[in-house]
Amino acid sequence: MNVILLSLLGALIILDKYALGEFGISQPIMTGTIIGAIFGDVLFGIFLGAMVQLVFLGGLPIGRDIPPDGQAAGIITVGSYFLLRSGNSLGHSLFLAPLLGLAGGIIGGVLEVSARRFNEKLYVRFMDHEECLYICHTTGLATAFIRGLCLFLPLFVLSALLVVPDACPQITKDTLTIIGISIGLANSLYLFVKVKTMFYLFIGGICGLVLAVF
Amino acid sequence: MRLSLGRLLKIFWQSLFIQTSWSFPSMQSMGFLSDLIAGVGEGKREEIVRTQKGLFNTHPYMVSYIVGAAVRAYDEGRASPQEIKKFLAVAQTSFASAGDLLFWRTLRPALLLLAVIIGVHYGIAGPLIFLIVYNIFHLFHRVKGISDGYNLGWDVIYLLKTRRFKLVREVFEAAGAVLSGLLLSLVAVNIQYLLVIPLMSLFMIMLTRRYSAVLIIISVFLLVLIIGLV
């Protein structure tokens, strides 16, 4: 798929993060499904999205706190994987895509602060010209879209052009699963486990182990 | 006094853009004003902008309750702009904290865990279940919030003590705990999966000691890098 089209799609999806609706479409598990379907491998898209989702399960956008951009990390990881896969082995692609995604998540958080600083200028303009309310407000959509495009385009171009030598490190799907489950468990225990929910955790743990073994 | 379907839809539509122009000094101010004007009508636009501009921040799904109640106050015309501003100051904090607890801390992570577990085992069913169930709750609050806010007026704050918030949160907290345990179903019966124990402990320590989210993501980055190199 064309890198520019993928970047445009990513920038559109990322609007769901806060600029438009917040329906949950931008969550990594959803973007993994969408991008996976576009590239013809939904199941692997879901797997990658799920692993990124577990990493960013605890990122809570509360008040002025802006955590790393988990939604952008999901789009970058899955998009980069499929772009890398066209010229590289499975192991190399699995190694590089999460690295690009995690780096993209951190850069995305920084860019989000910049986008919101730009929105400050829109607010100042609105304060001076009250009749411009709708124009200043809806310009925020463009800010969010451009932020997404600035983040995705360079990383997707890099992924499309990158051909790594055989000596480059590789990881397996199992290794990625181990890392995903580790941080996912830590995040979910941190969020949900209290004295009154210990019993439910125990029941879930027993069922989970039974499912894993059989 | 009833809110017409047309006005309800206008408020609902504008509420989808509540955070579009989010900025540090004003947060959702422009989004809130646009939503309020959509409900009250262009006739009172200048008055609303003049008297209600300034910092506004609440949970994006909960803004419907606040706008509904504020539109009612403007329709009745009994409250002064200062009284409406006082109500907004109290309501935005209360609904922000309730919405953060209900959606960001409980409902969304629990449903995402469910989506991950079902998605990895059974494919597309996981993401679809998340999208449908999450948006049933999300859209319920967006739409019902407007009509409840309008019908109850300033008493809408007392809704925060009802089952709509408390029971749903308790149910999803329990579900989240079950799903945390069920996450173990993704583990394969393989010796290398024992690595989950020390890695999970490491991340747990970082989370409980409140390390910054950026530092935790950098740790995951380094972990992938080190494992790849080894």
Chai-1 contact restraints between the chains, C-beta under 6 A:
chainA,res_idxA,chainB,res_idxB,connection_type,confidence,min_distance_angstrom,max_distance_angstrom,comment,restraint_id
A,Y18,B,Q19,contact,1.0,0.0,6.0,A-B,restraint_1
A,A19,B,T20,contact,1.0,0.0,6.0,A-B,restraint_2
A,G21,B,L16,contact,1.0,0.0,6.0,A-B,restraint_3
A,E22,B,P60,contact,1.0,0.0,6.0,A-B,restraint_4
A,F23,B,N135,contact,1.0,0.0,6.0,A-B,restraint_5
A,G24,B,Y134,contact,1.0,0.0,6.0,A-B,restraint_6
A,I29,B,A115,contact,1.0,0.0,6.0,A-B,restraint_7
A,I29,B,G119,contact,1.0,0.0,6.0,A-B,restraint_8
A,I29,B,P127,contact,1.0,0.0,6.0,A-B,restraint_9
A,M30,B,P127,contact,1.0,0.0,6.0,A-B,restraint_10
A,T33,B,P127,contact,1.0,0.0,6.0,A-B,restraint_11
A,V42,B,I124,contact,1.0,0.0,6.0,A-B,restraint_12
A,L43,B,G123,contact,1.0,0.0,6.0,A-B,restraint_13
A,I46,B,G119,contact,1.0,0.0,6.0,A-B,restraint_14
A,A50,B,V116,contact,1.0,0.0,6.0,A-B,restraint_15
A,A50,B,G119,contact,1.0,0.0,6.0,A-B,restraint_16
A,A50,B,V120,contact,1.0,0.0,6.0,A-B,restraint_17
A,Q53,B,L112,contact,1.0,0.0,6.0,A-B,restraint_18
A,Q53,B,V116,contact,1.0,0.0,6.0,A-B,restraint_19
A,V55,B,V220,contact,1.0,0.0,6.0,A-B,restraint_20
A,L57,B,P109,contact,1.0,0.0,6.0,A-B,restraint_21
A,G59,B,A213,contact,1.0,0.0,6.0,A-B,restraint_22
A,L60,B,W104,contact,1.0,0.0,6.0,A-B,restraint_23
A,I62,B,D100,contact,1.0,0.0,6.0,A-B,restraint_24
A,P67,B,A213,contact,1.0,0.0,6.0,A-B,restraint_25
A,P68,B,A213,contact,1.0,0.0,6.0,A-B,restraint_26
A,P68,B,V214,contact,1.0,0.0,6.0,A-B,restraint_27
A,P68,B,I217,contact,1.0,0.0,6.0,A-B,restraint_28
A,F95,B,G228,contact,1.0,0.0,6.0,A-B,restraint_29
A,P98,B,V224,contact,1.0,0.0,6.0,A-B,restraint_30
A,L99,B,V224,contact,1.0,0.0,6.0,A-B,restraint_31
A,L102,B,I217,contact,1.0,0.0,6.0,A-B,restraint_32
A,L102,B,V220,contact,1.0,0.0,6.0,A-B,restraint_33
A,L102,B,F221,contact,1.0,0.0,6.0,A-B,restraint_34
A,G105,B,I217,contact,1.0,0.0,6.0,A-B,restraint_35
A,I106,B,V214,contact,1.0,0.0,6.0,A-B,restraint_36
A,I106,B,I217,contact,1.0,0.0,6.0,A-B,restraint_37
A,R116,B,W22,contact,1.0,0.0,6.0,A-B,restraint_38
A,R116,B,S23,contact,1.0,0.0,6.0,A-B,restraint_39
A,R116,B,F24,contact,1.0,0.0,6.0,A-B,restraint_40
A,N119,B,S21,contact,1.0,0.0,6.0,A-B,restraint_41
A,N119,B,S23,contact,1.0,0.0,6.0,A-B,restraint_42
A,E120,B,S23,contact,1.0,0.0,6.0,A-B,restraint_43
A,E120,B,P25,contact,1.0,0.0,6.0,A-B,restraint_44
A,L122,B,S21,contact,1.0,0.0,6.0,A-B,restraint_45
A,Y123,B,S23,contact,1.0,0.0,6.0,A-B,restraint_46
A,Y123,B,S26,contact,1.0,0.0,6.0,A-B,restraint_47
A,F126,B,M30,contact,1.0,0.0,6.0,A-B,restraint_48
A,E130,B,V49,contact,1.0,0.0,6.0,A-B,restraint_49
A,H137,B,S21,contact,1.0,0.0,6.0,A-B,restraint_50
A,H137,B,M30,contact,1.0,0.0,6.0,A-B,restraint_51
A,H137,B,S34,contact,1.0,0.0,6.0,A-B,restraint_52
A,G140,B,T20,contact,1.0,0.0,6.0,A-B,restraint_53
A,G140,B,S21,contact,1.0,0.0,6.0,A-B,restraint_54
A,L141,B,T20,contact,1.0,0.0,6.0,A-B,restraint_55
A,P169,B,G228,contact,1.0,0.0,6.0,A-B,restraint_56
A,P169,B,L229,contact,1.0,0.0,6.0,A-B,restraint_57
A,I171,B,I227,contact,1.0,0.0,6.0,A-B,restraint_58
A,I171,B,G228,contact,1.0,0.0,6.0,A-B,restraint_59
A,T175,B,I227,contact,1.0,0.0,6.0,A-B,restraint_60
A,I178,B,L195,contact,1.0,0.0,6.0,A-B,restraint_61
A,I178,B,V196,contact,1.0,0.0,6.0,A-B,restraint_62
A,I179,B,L223,contact,1.0,0.0,6.0,A-B,restraint_63
A,I181,B,L186,contact,1.0,0.0,6.0,A-B,restraint_64
A,I181,B,V196,contact,1.0,0.0,6.0,A-B,restraint_65
A,S182,B,V196,contact,1.0,0.0,6.0,A-B,restraint_66
A,S182,B,L199,contact,1.0,0.0,6.0,A-B,restraint_67
A,S182,B,M200,contact,1.0,0.0,6.0,A-B,restraint_68
A,I183,B,F203,contact,1.0,0.0,6.0,A-B,restraint_69
A,G184,B,L183,contact,1.0,0.0,6.0,A-B,restraint_70
A,L185,B,L183,contact,1.0,0.0,6.0,A-B,restraint_71
A,L185,B,M200,contact,1.0,0.0,6.0,A-B,restraint_72
A,A186,B,M200,contact,1.0,0.0,6.0,A-B,restraint_73
A,A186,B,F203,contact,1.0,0.0,6.0,A-B,restraint_74
A,A186,B,M204,contact,1.0,0.0,6.0,A-B,restraint_75
A,A186,B,L207,contact,1.0,0.0,6.0,A-B,restraint_76
A,S188,B,L113,contact,1.0,0.0,6.0,A-B,restraint_77
A,S188,B,S180,contact,1.0,0.0,6.0,A-B,restraint_78
A,L189,B,S180,contact,1.0,0.0,6.0,A-B,restraint_79
A,Y190,B,L207,contact,1.0,0.0,6.0,A-B,restraint_80
A,L191,B,P109,contact,1.0,0.0,6.0,A-B,restraint_81
A,F192,B,G176,contact,1.0,0.0,6.0,A-B,restraint_82
A,F192,B,A177,contact,1.0,0.0,6.0,A-B,restraint_83
A,F192,B,S180,contact,1.0,0.0,6.0,A-B,restraint_84
A,T197,B,E173,contact,1.0,0.0,6.0,A-B,restraint_85
A,T197,B,A174,contact,1.0,0.0,6.0,A-B,restraint_86
A,T197,B,A177,contact,1.0,0.0,6.0,A-B,restraint_87
A,Y200,B,A174,contact,1.0,0.0,6.0,A-B,restraint_88
A,Y200,B,A177,contact,1.0,0.0,6.0,A-B,restraint_89
A,Y200,B,V178,contact,1.0,0.0,6.0,A-B,restraint_90
A,L201,B,A177,contact,1.0,0.0,6.0,A-B,restraint_91
A,L201,B,S180,contact,1.0,0.0,6.0,A-B,restraint_92
A,L201,B,G181,contact,1.0,0.0,6.0,A-B,restraint_93
A,G204,B,V178,contact,1.0,0.0,6.0,A-B,restraint_94
A,G204,B,G181,contact,1.0,0.0,6.0,A-B,restraint_95
A,G204,B,L182,contact,1.0,0.0,6.0,A-B,restraint_96
A,G205,B,G181,contact,1.0,0.0,6.0,A-B,restraint_97
A,G205,B,L184,contact,1.0,0.0,6.0,A-B,restraint_98
A,C207,B,L182,contact,1.0,0.0,6.0,A-B,restraint_99
A,G208,B,G181,contact,1.0,0.0,6.0,A-B,restraint_100
A,G208,B,L182,contact,1.0,0.0,6.0,A-B,restraint_101
A,G208,B,L184,contact,1.0,0.0,6.0,A-B,restraint_102
A,G208,B,S185,contact,1.0,0.0,6.0,A-B,restraint_103
A,L209,B,L184,contact,1.0,0.0,6.0,A-B,restraint_104
A,L211,B,S185,contact,1.0,0.0,6.0,A-B,restraint_105
A,A212,B,L184,contact,1.0,0.0,6.0,A-B,restraint_106
A,A212,B,S185,contact,1.0,0.0,6.0,A-B,restraint_107
A,A212,B,V187,contact,1.0,0.0,6.0,A-B,restraint_108
A,V213,B,V189,contact,1.0,0.0,6.0,A-B,restraint_109
